[in-house]
Amino acid sequence: WANEIIVNNGNRDDLQIPSDIKPGLYILRTELLSLHGNGQYSNPGLLGLPQFYTHCFNIEISGDGTAIPSGVKFPGGYPKDDPGVGFVLGKPAQYASYKVPGPPTYT
């Protein structure tokens, strides 16, 4: 899981901003989604109790790119019934099928 990767990396994560993005000021939003509260595994009879840990950063991109990503508006970046948000832990056979919620990542 992502939190284990971050902890094992000294509580940091590296990312690469695509080089084709137009220079300018942007807001970069990162998120960890905690699923341990979902479903009957930890809360009998309760579904859909994910915890979102979000961070936003003001960044300035330089370079000679020309692409302008469409971005995502929040709230509403993905529906609350997105399968990745309501994913129930405790069923290891389903872990390989987990799909991260939200729109496709810009690459």
C-alpha positions as CSV (number, residue, x, y, z in Angstrom):
1,W,0.0,0.0,0.0
2,A,1.1,3.6,-0.7
3,N,1.5,4.6,3.0
4,E,4.0,1.7,3.6
5,I,6.0,2.8,0.6
6,I,6.1,6.4,1.8
7,V,7.0,5.4,5.4
8,N,9.8,3.1,4.2
9,N,11.1,6.0,2.1
10,G,11.6,8.3,5.0
11,N,8.1,9.8,4.9
12,R,8.5,11.2,1.4
13,D,7.5,10.3,-2.1
14,D,9.0,11.5,-5.4
15,L,7.1,12.3,-8.5
16,Q,7.9,13.5,-12.0
17,I,6.0,16.4,-13.5
18,P,5.5,15.7,-17.2
19,S,7.9,17.9,-19.3
20,D,5.3,18.9,-21.8
21,I,3.2,21.0,-19.4
22,K,3.1,24.7,-20.2
23,P,5.1,26.9,-17.7
24,G,3.1,28.7,-15.1
25,L,1.7,28.5,-11.6
26,Y,-0.3,25.4,-10.6
27,I,-1.9,23.8,-7.6
28,L,-0.7,20.2,-7.1
29,R,-3.0,18.1,-5.0
30,T,-1.9,14.8,-3.5
31,E,-4.0,12.4,-1.6
32,L,-3.7,9.2,0.5
33,L,-7.0,7.3,0.7
34,S,-7.4,5.2,3.8
35,L,-9.8,2.3,3.3
36,H,-9.5,0.5,6.6
37,G,-12.9,1.9,7.7
38,N,-14.8,0.5,4.7
39,G,-17.2,-2.4,4.9
40,Q,-17.9,-5.2,7.3
41,Y,-14.3,-6.1,7.8
42,S,-13.9,-3.5,10.5
43,N,-17.3,-1.9,10.9
44,P,-20.1,-4.6,10.8
45,G,-23.1,-3.2,8.8
46,L,-21.4,0.0,7.8
47,L,-20.1,0.7,4.3
48,G,-18.3,3.7,2.7
49,L,-16.3,5.2,5.5
50,P,-13.0,6.0,3.7
51,Q,-10.7,8.7,5.1
52,F,-9.1,11.2,2.7
53,Y,-5.7,12.7,3.6
54,T,-5.2,15.5,1.1
55,H,-2.4,18.1,0.6
56,C,-2.2,20.9,-1.8
57,F,1.0,22.6,-3.0
58,N,1.5,25.8,-5.0
59,I,4.1,25.0,-7.6
60,E,5.7,26.9,-10.5
61,I,6.6,24.9,-13.6
62,S,9.3,26.2,-16.0
63,G,10.4,24.9,-19.3
64,D,9.1,25.1,-22.9
65,G,6.1,22.8,-22.7
66,T,2.8,23.7,-24.3
67,A,0.3,21.3,-22.9
68,I,-2.5,22.5,-20.6
69,P,-3.9,19.6,-18.6
70,S,-7.7,19.9,-18.0
71,G,-7.3,19.4,-14.3
72,V,-9.9,18.1,-11.8
73,K,-12.4,20.2,-9.7
74,F,-12.9,19.4,-6.0
75,P,-15.3,18.6,-4.6
76,G,-16.6,16.3,-7.3
77,G,-13.3,14.9,-8.6
78,Y,-14.8,11.5,-8.5
79,P,-18.2,10.2,-7.4
80,K,-18.7,8.8,-3.9
81,D,-19.8,5.5,-5.4
82,D,-16.5,5.1,-7.3
83,P,-15.5,1.5,-6.7
84,G,-12.0,2.6,-5.5
85,V,-13.5,4.7,-2.7
86,G,-15.9,1.9,-1.5
87,F,-13.4,-0.9,-1.8
88,V,-13.7,-3.3,1.1
89,L,-10.5,-4.6,2.8
90,G,-10.4,-8.0,4.2
91,K,-10.9,-9.8,0.9
92,P,-7.3,-10.3,-0.2
93,A,-8.4,-12.2,-3.4
94,Q,-9.8,-8.8,-4.6
95,Y,-6.7,-6.7,-3.9
96,A,-5.2,-7.3,-7.4
97,S,-8.4,-5.8,-9.0
98,Y,-8.2,-2.5,-7.0
99,K,-8.5,0.5,-9.2
100,V,-7.4,3.9,-7.9
101,P,-10.4,6.3,-7.9
102,G,-10.7,9.3,-10.0
103,P,-9.9,10.4,-13.6
104,P,-6.9,9.0,-15.5
105,T,-3.5,10.4,-14.4
106,Y,-2.0,12.9,-16.9
107,T,1.2,11.6,-18.3
